[in-house]
Amino acid sequence: MQNFWLLLGLPLTQLLGLTGHFLFERSHIDLQDAVFSWQASYCLGKMLIRILMDKYRDDIRQRQEILNNYLSNNYANI
């Protein structure tokens, strides 16, 4: 671990995830899982990197298109 400044990213990713839950999902947050889960830290770190690279907006747009295609195909079959 020669880059100790990367360790500062871990609390930042947790803060990002908790903020997302508070603003968008408004669901129950298990603080122990949110703060001490390595899987959550990995996913939030990956999301933070995508945000910093300005690629997260494209990811959201792509997932929205996939969801819209799925919903339009399912409603067409009804």
C-alpha positions in Angstrom: 0.0 0.0 0.0 2.3 2.7 -1.3 -0.6 5.1 -2.0 -2.1 5.9 1.4 -4.2 8.6 0.0 -6.4 5.9 -1.6 -7.5 4.9 1.9 -9.3 8.3 2.1 -11.6 7.2 -0.7 -13.2 4.5 1.5 -15.1 6.9 3.8 -15.9 9.0 0.8 -17.5 6.0 -0.9 -19.5 5.1 2.2 -20.7 8.7 2.5 -21.7 8.6 -1.2 -23.8 5.4 -0.7 -25.5 6.7 2.4 -26.4 10.0 0.6 -27.8 8.0 -2.3 -30.0 6.0 0.0 -31.2 9.1 1.8 -32.0 11.1 -1.4 -33.2 8.6 -3.8 -34.2 5.3 -2.3 -35.5 6.4 1.1 -35.3 2.9 2.5 -34.0 1.5 5.7 -30.2 1.6 5.9 -28.4 -1.0 8.0 -25.5 1.2 9.1 -23.3 -1.8 10.1 -23.6 -3.2 6.5 -23.2 0.2 5.0 -20.1 1.1 6.9 -18.3 -2.3 7.4 -19.3 -4.3 4.3 -16.4 -4.9 1.9 -18.8 -5.6 -1.0 -20.6 -2.3 -0.4 -17.2 -0.5 -0.3 -16.1 -2.2 -3.5 -19.3 -1.3 -5.4 -19.4 2.3 -4.0 -15.7 2.7 -4.9 -16.4 1.6 -8.4 -19.3 4.0 -8.7 -17.1 6.9 -7.3 -14.5 6.2 -9.9 -17.2 6.2 -12.7 -18.5 9.5 -11.3 -15.0 11.1 -11.2 -14.4 9.9 -14.8 -17.7 11.5 -15.8 -19.0 8.1 -17.1 -21.7 7.5 -14.5 -24.3 9.6 -16.3 -23.9 7.4 -19.4 -24.3 4.3 -17.3 -27.6 5.6 -15.9 -28.8 6.5 -19.3 -27.9 3.0 -20.7 -29.7 1.3 -17.8 -32.7 3.5 -18.3 -32.9 2.5 -22.0 -32.6 -1.2 -21.1 -35.5 -0.8 -18.6 -37.6 1.1 -21.1 -37.1 -1.5 -23.7 -38.0 -4.2 -21.2 -41.1 -2.5 -20.1 -42.3 -1.7 -23.6 -41.8 -5.3 -24.7 -43.7 -6.6 -21.7 -46.6 -4.2 -22.1 -46.8 -5.0 -25.8 -47.5 -8.6 -24.9 -50.4 -7.8 -22.6 
